[in-house]
Amino acid sequence: MSRSWRVACAVSALTAALYAAGTPAPASAEEIAFKPKAAGDINIRLRGIGVVPTERGDIKTASGVDTTLNARLGNAYVPEVDVSYFLTPNIALELIAATTKHEVDASNGLDMGSVWLLPPTLTVQYHFAPTARFSPYVGAGLNYTIFYNEKKGALRSISYDDNIGYALQAGIDYAIAGAWSLNLDVKKLWLNTDVKANLGGTALKADVDINPWIFGVGVGYRF
């Protein structure tokens, strides 16, 4: 290494050290005030979610003959709004509202159109460490899924039955400052629907377990 290069490195290091010494350290996370979770709080979040079905559904004729085909639903990515009410600092009720559009096809590539899902879900949550900046939680509850605005694709007709299902969730809130927080959330829904379709005059049916994973990230404000 040349002498001029060593001198330049030394000067740069000294300059950086002097700058660091003269610059006040940023406030640590513990020094930034935030609002702990408390009974009576209402938390409103806006999240972006990904809905990933893990569907399983054999397509059969109306008489029960297996066609060897399976129904498949595509993933969906949408904004979501949810509201939580804290009964105690640890226990809260959460209601989510979002609607998603899913493309549908058969395992042989047959276009089965698309369908919109509206799955309002109510969960009871337990929040660990409600007075801490990092506050994880778990929850369990029910959802009722409404299928609407069906498009038939290459079929003559198609319909879906609304149904009720179970939900589990886990997530974490990170208090930023004041009443604001960041949120990561994962839900698993157990959701089944009976599908009836007609392809070229042949009546078809499928008992489809959609069972989606829902991954969400967003920001919340607690009143």
Sequence and secondary structure as in RCSB ss.txt:
>XXXX:A:sequence
MSRSWRVACAVSALTAALYAAGTPAPASAEEIAFKPKAAGDINIRLRGIGVVPTERGDIKTASGVDTTLNARLGN
AYVPEVDVSYFLTPNIALELIAATTKHEVDASNGLDMGSVWLLPPTLTVQYHFAPTARFSPYVGAGLNYTIFYNE
KKGALRSISYDDNIGYALQAGIDYAIAGAWSLNLDVKKLWLNTDVKANLGGTALKADVDINPWIFGVGVGYRF
>XXXX:A:secstr
  HHHHHHHHHHHHHHHHHHHHS     GGGS B    TT EEEEEEEEEEE   B EEEETT  EEEEEEEE  
EEEEEEEEEEESSSSEEEEEEE  EEEEEEETT  EEEEEEEE  EEEEEEESSTTSSEEEEEEEEEEEEEEEEE
E TTSSEEEE  EEEEEEEEEEEEEEEBTEEEEEEEEEEE EEEEEEEETTEEEEEEEE   EEEEEEEEEE 
